[in-house]
Amino acid sequence: MFSVPTVVSLLLLAVPKAAFASPCVAFDSDFNLLAFGLNGKDWNAGQQDSWTSGSATDITTSGRPPFDGTNTTCYLAQFFNAIYFMNADKSNPSDVHIYDAGGKAWSTQKVTTNNFDPASFDAILDHDTNVFYALSHNELYFLDMGELKTANTSALSWTDVEKSPYPDDYQPVMALAQNHIHFLNVPGVPAGSADIFVIHFSFFQPQPQSYPLPDGSAFPATHGQTASFFQSEGVQQEFAFIPDDGSKTYVINVENNSTKTLAGPTTKDPNAQYAASITALVQLDSTGAISFIPYKQGDDSANANAVWSSVSKIAAAAPPSSSAAASGSATSGHASGTGVASGTIQTGAAAPTGSVSSDKSNGAATNAISVGAIASALMALVASLQ
C-alpha cells in the first residue's frame, strides 16, 4: 500500500517544470528576419519575399545567452550588422549580449549599471551614434556602444543624463526617428502628440509636437509598443505605434508631421513586441507566433489594403506554443521592460487562439507534457494496489 506522501511525491516528480523562454525578433542589416530563443533555438527566416513558404534556417551556435530573462529586447545596429540584447540572461541582467550577424558569432559585454535598473526601463538605440538611451525610474540614461560587434574585455557604463520632466508613475513609450526620441502617452500631452528629446543636443523640447491624421483625428494617448522603420540610407523617418488594445497600427512620419493608419495586428496582445524593416512591421506575440504586415512608405493605397499574415517559415521550424497559455488574462512585463500590463490576448488566423498568463514577457514553453494524463495514470495505479 502506498502512503499518501509517496503518491504526492510521485505526482510532483511526474509534473515537469515548464521551461519558459523570453524570445526576441530583429532584422540584420540585409533585412533578413531573425528570431531568437524560440523553442530553445535561433532562426533565420530570410528576406520578406520568402517568409510565407518553407522552413527557417537554424542559426543556433555557441556563446548565445539562455534567453531566460524577463522582457528580453533586441536592437539592430545597422552600420555594424550587429544585434544587441538586453535581459537575455536572468543570472546577469545587466549584460548586453552581441550577435555579430555577419560573422554569426556571439559575445557578452559586461556593463556597470550606475543605478540604471535592468528590470524597469524602456530604451531606443540611436541610429547614427549607436548609443542607447533609456528611461528607468524616470531617470534618463545613455550607454555608448561605440562600433561594437564584438564585446570589449572592459565593462561599459550606463551614464545618468538627467531626470525626465515626467511624473514618477509615467510608463514610458519611446520611439526613434530623425535622431530624436519621441515620448508618447505623456501625462498632460494631448492625443496625437509626442514630447521630443533631441539626442544630438541632449535636451527636451519645451513643447510637444502634433502628428494629426488626414481627417484631423489623432492616435490615442495610451500605452503601447513602437518600432521604427529603417531606410535604405540615412536615419529612420517613421515609426509605428501599436496601442496595447491592438485596435490599429499608427505610422507617424516626423518629416511631414503626419500620421497614417494600417490594420491592427490580428493578435491583440499588450505584451507582444515589434520590429520593423524598410517594408514590413513584424509582431512576436506571447505564444511565440510571428506575423507581419507589409508597408510601403508613401503608398497610402497599398498600405490601406495591407493585411497581417503569419511568418509561416518560422512557424514551420518553431511552432507557437499553446502550452505557454492558460485561461485568464495576460499579466507580464512589457516587451520594453517598463512595468506591468494586463489584457487578454485575442487571436485570429495568424496565431493560436487563447489567453496567456505568464510571469515573463513573450514567454514560450519549451517543454509540454500532459500533466492530467500522467496524474490519471498514477491514480489508477494507486487504486489497483489498494
C-alpha positions as CSV (number, residue, x, y, z in Angstrom):
1,M,0.0,0.0,0.0
2,F,1.4,3.4,-0.9
3,S,1.3,6.1,1.7
4,V,-0.2,9.5,0.8
5,P,3.1,11.3,0.9
6,T,4.5,8.8,-1.6
7,V,1.7,9.3,-4.0
8,V,2.0,13.1,-3.8
9,S,5.8,12.7,-4.3
10,L,5.2,10.6,-7.4
11,L,2.8,13.2,-8.8
12,L,5.2,16.0,-8.1
13,L,8.0,14.1,-9.8
14,A,5.8,13.4,-12.8
15,V,4.8,17.0,-13.3
16,P,7.5,18.7,-15.5
17,K,8.8,22.1,-14.5
18,A,7.9,24.2,-17.5
19,A,10.9,25.9,-19.0
20,F,10.0,29.3,-20.3
21,A,11.9,31.4,-22.8
22,S,11.9,35.1,-23.5
23,P,12.4,35.2,-27.2
24,C,13.1,38.3,-29.4
25,V,12.8,39.2,-33.0
26,A,15.0,41.5,-35.1
27,F,16.4,42.2,-38.5
28,D,20.0,42.1,-39.7
29,S,21.4,44.8,-41.9
30,D,20.3,42.9,-45.0
31,F,16.8,42.7,-43.5
32,N,16.8,39.0,-43.0
33,L,14.2,38.3,-40.3
34,L,15.9,36.7,-37.2
35,A,14.1,35.1,-34.3
36,F,16.0,34.3,-31.1
37,G,15.1,32.0,-28.3
38,L,12.1,30.2,-29.9
39,N,11.9,26.6,-28.8
40,G,15.4,26.9,-27.4
41,K,17.0,27.9,-30.8
42,D,17.6,30.8,-33.1
43,W,16.2,31.1,-36.6
44,N,16.8,33.0,-39.9
45,A,13.7,33.4,-42.0
46,G,15.5,35.2,-44.8
47,Q,14.1,38.3,-46.5
48,Q,10.4,39.3,-46.8
49,D,9.6,37.6,-50.1
50,S,10.3,34.2,-48.6
51,W,8.5,34.4,-45.2
52,T,5.3,32.5,-46.2
53,S,6.9,29.3,-47.5
54,G,9.5,26.7,-46.5
55,S,11.2,26.4,-43.1
56,A,13.5,28.8,-41.3
57,T,17.3,28.1,-41.0
58,D,18.6,27.1,-37.6
59,I,21.4,29.6,-36.7
60,T,21.9,28.5,-33.1
61,T,25.5,28.5,-32.1
62,S,27.7,28.6,-29.0
63,G,28.1,31.6,-26.8
64,R,24.5,32.7,-27.1
65,P,22.6,33.8,-23.9
66,P,20.0,31.4,-22.4
67,F,17.1,33.7,-23.3
68,D,15.6,33.1,-19.8
69,G,15.4,36.7,-18.7
70,T,12.3,38.8,-18.2
71,N,11.4,41.1,-21.1
72,T,14.3,40.3,-23.5
73,T,14.7,43.1,-26.0
74,C,16.9,43.4,-29.1
75,Y,18.1,46.2,-31.3
76,L,19.8,46.4,-34.7
77,A,23.0,48.4,-35.0
78,Q,22.6,48.9,-38.8
79,F,26.0,50.2,-39.6
80,F,27.8,47.3,-37.9
81,N,25.3,44.4,-38.7
82,A,25.2,43.6,-35.1
83,I,22.2,43.0,-32.8
84,Y,22.3,43.9,-29.1
85,F,20.3,42.1,-26.5
86,M,19.2,43.2,-23.0
87,N,17.7,41.0,-20.3
88,A,18.6,37.8,-22.2
89,D,20.2,36.1,-19.1
90,K,18.3,36.3,-15.8
91,S,21.5,35.5,-13.9
92,N,23.3,38.5,-15.4
93,P,20.5,41.0,-16.3
94,S,22.9,44.0,-16.8
95,D,24.9,42.2,-19.6
96,V,24.4,43.3,-23.2
97,H,24.8,40.3,-25.5
98,I,26.0,40.9,-29.0
99,Y,25.2,38.9,-32.1
100,D,27.5,39.6,-35.0
101,A,25.1,38.8,-37.8
102,G,27.8,38.8,-40.5
103,G,30.2,36.6,-38.6
104,K,27.4,34.6,-36.9
105,A,29.1,34.8,-33.6
106,W,28.1,35.8,-30.0
107,S,29.9,37.7,-27.3
108,T,28.8,39.2,-24.0
109,Q,29.5,42.8,-23.0
110,K,29.8,43.5,-19.2
111,V,28.0,46.7,-18.2
112,T,28.1,48.7,-15.0
113,T,24.6,49.9,-14.2
114,N,25.2,53.1,-12.1
115,N,21.6,53.0,-10.7
116,F,20.1,52.1,-14.1
117,D,17.6,49.3,-13.4
118,P,17.7,46.5,-16.0
119,A,14.3,45.3,-14.6
120,S,12.5,48.6,-15.3
121,F,13.2,50.6,-18.4
122,D,12.3,51.5,-21.9
123,A,15.1,52.1,-24.5
124,I,16.0,53.1,-28.0
125,L,19.3,52.6,-29.9
126,D,20.1,55.8,-31.8
127,H,20.9,55.0,-35.4
128,D,23.8,57.4,-36.1
129,T,25.6,57.5,-32.7
130,N,25.0,53.8,-31.8
131,V,24.1,55.0,-28.3
132,F,21.3,53.5,-26.1
133,Y,19.0,56.0,-24.4
134,A,16.8,54.6,-21.7
135,L,14.3,55.9,-19.2
136,S,14.5,54.0,-15.9
137,H,12.6,55.1,-12.9
138,N,12.0,58.4,-14.6
139,E,15.8,59.0,-15.0
140,L,17.3,59.3,-18.5
141,Y,20.5,57.3,-19.1
142,F,22.7,56.5,-22.0
143,L,25.1,53.6,-22.9
144,D,27.6,54.2,-25.7
145,M,28.1,51.0,-27.7
146,G,30.8,52.6,-29.9
147,E,31.4,50.4,-33.0
148,L,30.9,47.2,-31.2
149,K,30.1,44.0,-32.9
150,T,32.3,42.0,-30.5
151,A,32.3,42.7,-26.8
152,N,35.1,44.6,-25.1
153,T,37.1,43.0,-22.4
154,S,36.4,46.0,-20.2
155,A,33.0,47.0,-18.9
156,L,30.9,49.7,-20.4
157,S,28.8,52.0,-18.1
158,W,25.4,53.5,-18.1
159,T,25.6,57.3,-17.7
160,D,22.9,59.3,-16.0
161,V,21.9,62.2,-18.2
162,E,19.1,63.9,-16.2
163,K,15.8,63.4,-14.5
164,S,13.0,63.4,-17.0
165,P,10.2,66.1,-16.8
166,Y,7.6,63.4,-16.4
167,P,5.7,62.2,-13.3
168,D,7.2,59.3,-11.4
169,D,4.4,56.9,-12.4
170,Y,4.9,57.5,-16.1
171,Q,5.3,54.2,-18.0
172,P,7.4,55.3,-21.0
173,V,6.5,54.7,-24.6
174,M,9.6,55.6,-26.6
175,A,10.2,55.8,-30.4
176,L,13.1,56.8,-32.5
177,A,13.0,58.9,-35.7
178,Q,15.4,61.6,-37.1
179,N,17.8,61.1,-34.1
180,H,15.0,62.3,-31.8
181,I,13.3,60.3,-29.1
182,H,9.6,60.6,-29.2
183,F,7.8,60.0,-25.9
184,L,4.1,59.0,-26.3
185,N,1.3,58.9,-23.7
186,V,2.9,61.6,-21.6
187,P,0.5,62.8,-18.9
188,G,-0.9,66.2,-19.9
189,V,0.1,65.9,-23.6
190,P,-2.9,65.6,-25.9
191,A,-3.6,62.6,-28.1
192,G,-1.8,62.7,-31.4
193,S,1.2,64.5,-30.0
194,A,4.6,63.5,-28.6
195,D,7.2,65.0,-26.4
196,I,10.7,65.1,-28.0
197,F,14.2,64.6,-26.7
198,V,16.9,65.9,-29.2
199,I,19.7,63.4,-28.9
200,H,22.5,65.5,-30.6
201,F,21.8,68.5,-28.4
202,S,20.7,66.5,-25.3
203,F,17.7,68.4,-24.3
204,F,13.9,68.0,-24.1
205,Q,11.9,70.3,-26.4
206,P,9.7,72.6,-24.4
207,Q,6.6,72.0,-26.4
208,P,5.1,68.7,-27.8
209,Q,4.8,68.1,-31.5
210,S,1.5,67.2,-33.1
211,Y,1.1,64.5,-35.7
212,P,-2.5,64.6,-37.0
213,L,-4.3,62.1,-39.2
214,P,-5.6,63.3,-42.6
215,D,-9.2,63.6,-41.2
216,G,-8.0,65.7,-38.2
217,S,-8.3,62.8,-35.7
218,A,-5.4,61.6,-33.6
219,F,-3.7,58.5,-32.4
220,P,-4.8,57.8,-28.8
221,A,-3.0,58.9,-25.6
222,T,-2.4,55.4,-24.3
223,H,0.3,52.9,-23.6
224,G,1.6,50.7,-26.4
225,Q,4.6,49.5,-28.3
226,T,6.7,51.1,-31.1
227,A,9.0,50.1,-33.9
228,S,11.0,52.4,-36.2
229,F,11.0,51.8,-40.0
230,F,14.5,51.7,-41.4
231,Q,15.7,53.4,-44.6
232,S,18.0,52.1,-47.2
233,E,20.1,55.1,-46.4
234,G,20.0,57.5,-43.5
235,V,18.1,57.7,-40.3
236,Q,14.6,56.5,-39.6
237,Q,11.8,58.9,-40.6
238,E,8.8,57.0,-39.5
239,F,7.8,54.8,-36.6
240,A,4.8,52.5,-35.9
241,F,2.8,52.8,-32.7
242,I,0.6,49.9,-31.7
243,P,-1.7,50.7,-28.7
244,D,-2.0,47.9,-26.2
245,D,-5.5,47.1,-27.4
246,G,-4.2,46.4,-30.9
247,S,-7.1,48.3,-32.5
248,K,-5.0,50.0,-35.2
249,T,-1.4,50.4,-36.3
250,Y,-0.4,54.1,-36.5
251,V,2.5,55.2,-38.6
252,I,3.9,58.6,-37.5
253,N,6.0,60.5,-40.1
254,V,8.3,63.1,-38.4
255,E,9.3,64.6,-41.8
256,N,5.9,66.0,-42.6
257,N,4.4,65.7,-39.0
258,S,1.6,63.4,-40.0
259,T,0.0,60.1,-39.1
260,K,-1.4,57.3,-41.2
261,T,-3.1,54.1,-40.2
262,L,-2.6,50.4,-41.0
263,A,-4.7,47.4,-39.9
264,G,-4.2,46.5,-36.3
265,P,-2.4,43.2,-35.7
266,T,-4.5,40.0,-35.8
267,T,-3.3,39.1,-32.4
268,K,-4.4,41.7,-29.8
269,D,-1.5,41.2,-27.3
270,P,-0.4,44.0,-25.0
271,N,2.8,42.0,-24.3
272,A,3.8,41.5,-27.9
273,Q,7.0,43.0,-29.2
274,Y,7.6,44.5,-32.7
275,A,10.4,45.1,-35.2
276,A,10.4,46.9,-38.5
277,S,12.5,46.7,-41.6
278,I,12.1,49.1,-44.6
279,T,9.0,47.4,-45.9
280,A,7.4,45.4,-43.1
281,L,6.3,45.5,-39.5
282,V,6.7,42.3,-37.6
283,Q,4.9,41.2,-34.4
284,L,6.2,38.5,-32.0
285,D,3.3,37.6,-29.6
286,S,3.3,36.0,-26.2
287,T,2.9,32.4,-27.6
288,G,5.9,32.7,-29.9
289,A,3.8,33.3,-33.0
290,I,5.3,35.7,-35.5
291,S,3.3,37.7,-38.1
292,F,3.9,40.7,-40.3
293,I,2.2,43.4,-42.3
294,P,3.8,44.8,-45.5
295,Y,4.4,48.5,-45.6
296,K,5.4,50.9,-48.5
297,Q,6.4,54.3,-47.4
298,G,4.3,57.0,-49.2
299,D,1.9,54.5,-50.8
300,D,-1.4,55.2,-49.0
301,S,-3.4,52.9,-51.2
302,A,-1.2,49.8,-50.8
303,N,-0.9,50.4,-47.0
304,A,-4.7,50.8,-46.6
305,N,-5.2,47.4,-48.1
306,A,-2.3,45.6,-46.4
307,V,-3.2,42.7,-44.1
308,W,-1.3,40.8,-41.4
309,S,0.0,37.3,-42.3
310,S,1.8,34.6,-40.4
311,V,5.5,34.2,-40.9
312,S,4.9,30.5,-41.7
313,K,8.6,29.9,-42.4
314,I,9.4,30.3,-38.7
315,A,6.2,28.6,-37.5
316,A,7.2,25.5,-39.5
317,A,10.5,25.4,-37.7
318,A,9.4,26.6,-34.2
319,P,5.6,26.2,-33.8
320,P,3.9,28.6,-31.4
321,S,3.4,27.0,-28.1
322,S,-0.1,26.9,-26.7
323,S,1.4,25.2,-23.6
324,A,2.6,28.7,-22.6
325,A,-1.0,29.8,-22.3
326,A,-3.7,29.3,-19.7
327,S,-7.2,30.7,-19.3
328,G,-7.3,34.2,-17.8
329,S,-5.7,37.5,-18.5
330,A,-2.2,38.2,-19.7
331,T,-0.1,39.7,-16.9
332,S,3.6,40.3,-17.5
333,G,6.2,43.0,-18.1
334,H,6.2,45.0,-21.2
335,A,8.5,43.9,-24.0
336,S,10.5,47.0,-23.5
337,G,10.9,46.4,-19.8
338,T,8.6,49.1,-18.5
339,G,6.3,47.6,-15.9
340,V,3.1,45.6,-15.9
341,A,0.3,45.4,-18.4
342,S,-2.9,43.4,-18.2
343,G,-5.2,42.3,-21.0
344,T,-6.5,39.3,-22.8
345,I,-4.8,38.0,-26.0
346,Q,-7.3,37.8,-28.8
347,T,-6.1,35.8,-31.8
348,G,-7.1,35.2,-35.3
349,A,-5.6,33.0,-38.1
350,A,-2.1,34.2,-37.5
351,A,-1.7,32.6,-34.1
352,P,-3.4,30.1,-31.8
353,T,-6.5,31.3,-30.0
354,G,-6.3,31.7,-26.3
355,S,-5.3,33.9,-23.4
356,V,-1.9,34.0,-21.9
357,S,-0.8,34.0,-18.3
358,S,2.9,34.3,-17.8
359,D,5.4,35.9,-15.5
360,K,7.7,36.6,-18.4
361,S,7.0,38.8,-21.4
362,N,6.8,36.9,-24.7
363,G,7.1,33.5,-22.8
364,A,7.0,30.4,-24.9
365,A,7.1,27.0,-23.2
366,T,9.8,24.7,-24.5
367,N,8.5,21.6,-22.8
368,A,4.9,20.4,-22.8
369,I,3.6,17.1,-21.3
370,S,0.0,16.2,-20.5
371,V,0.1,16.5,-16.7
372,G,-3.5,15.4,-16.5
373,A,-2.7,12.1,-18.3
374,I,0.2,11.4,-16.0
375,A,-1.8,12.1,-12.9
376,S,-4.7,9.9,-14.0
377,A,-2.3,7.0,-14.8
378,L,-0.7,7.3,-11.4
379,M,-4.0,7.5,-9.5
380,A,-5.2,4.4,-11.4
381,L,-2.1,2.6,-10.4
382,V,-2.7,3.5,-6.7
383,A,-6.3,2.4,-6.9
384,S,-5.3,-1.0,-8.3
385,L,-2.9,-1.6,-5.5
386,Q,-5.3,-0.8,-2.7
